[in-house]
Amino acid sequence: MYRRAAFIVLTACTLLGIQGTPAVAGNPDAGRVKAVMCKGCHAGEGMRINRPEIYRIPKITGQHAAYLESALRAYRAGERENANMHAVTVSLSDQDIQDLAAYFAGQSWSNNN
């Protein structure tokens, strides 16, 4: 009887995409503290590096947290190429990335300038 109930629960969770261990959500308050390193480049709309013909610095405030997490992990792994971003992200833990993503996803340009 218990096996059947466990099987039904496991099957339902699998079909619904529910994981056995919940994902750790980012903490925007912790992200705010960690964001100091990001704001040097990403704090203002339309910012550019000192050679703007190379690239513009992208807007990160208000972006979706999942996108920010994916991008930060890709920079950390070297899958996205940018020497500055790799240097910053290589020291970030998964929790740091989630915290930063949660913080920036909840921000807008008006409260980040």
N, C-alpha and C positions, 0 to 999 in steps of 0.2 A: 504494500500500500504506500509506504513512504517512498519507495523507489519510483513508483508511478507519479506521485505528486512532485518529486524532485525533477523527474524527467519533463513533466508538463511545464514547471516553472522555468527550467533551463531552456526548453524549446521556445517558450514565449519570449524570454529575454533575448535569445538569439535572433528570433524573427523581428523583434522590435529594435534591435541594435543596442540593447542595454549591455554595458560591460560589467564584468564582475567587480571591478574596482572603479569607483567614480574618478573622473578626471579632476585634477587639482585645478581650481580656477585661479586666475591671476588676481593679485591684490593691488588695486589701483593706488592705495596709500603707500605701499612699499614701492610700487613703480614710480611714484612721484619722486621719491628720494633717489632712486637709481637713474632717473631721467636727466639728471644734471649733465651727464656726459653726452647725452643726445642733443640737448637744447643748444649747445654751442653752434651746431650746424643747422638743426631742424627747427629753430624757434620762430623764424619769420617767414611769412609768405613770400614766395618768389626768390628766396635766397639762392645764391650761386657761389660756387667756389671762386677763387680769384682768377680763374681762367674759364669764363662762362661758355666759351665755345666748346668745351669738353662735355659738360653736363650740368643740368640744374639739380639742386638738392631737392629731393621729393618731399612733398607734404606728407607728414605722418599723423598729425593730429586729426582725429575724427575718422581715421581708417578703421576698417573692421579688424577686430582683435585677431581673428583667425589668419587674415592676410599678413598682419604684422608678425605674428608668431612664425608663420611659414617663411617669410622673408628673412627674419633674423636667424632662423635655423639654417637657411640656405647660405647666408653669408658666413655663418660660423663654420659650416662644413666645407666652404670653398666652392659651393655649387653656383653661387652668384658671385661675380667678380667685382670687387672693389676693395683695394688694399686697406683703405681707412676703415670700412665697415668690418672687414675680416679682423683687423687688429682689435677693434672694440668688442666684437661679438665672441671672439675665441675664449674670452674669460667668463662669459655668461653661462649660468646654469639654466636648465630648463625652467626652473621656477623664476629666475630673473627675467627670462624672455616672456613668460606668461604675465608677470607683474608689469613689465614695461608695456606689453600689448594692451593689458586692461587699462592702464593709465592713459595711454595715448588715444585709445579708442573712445574714451569718455571725454576727451578734450575737443575744443574748437579753437579756431584762430583767435577769436576775440578774448578767450581766457588763457592764451598761451603767449601773447605778445607782451 
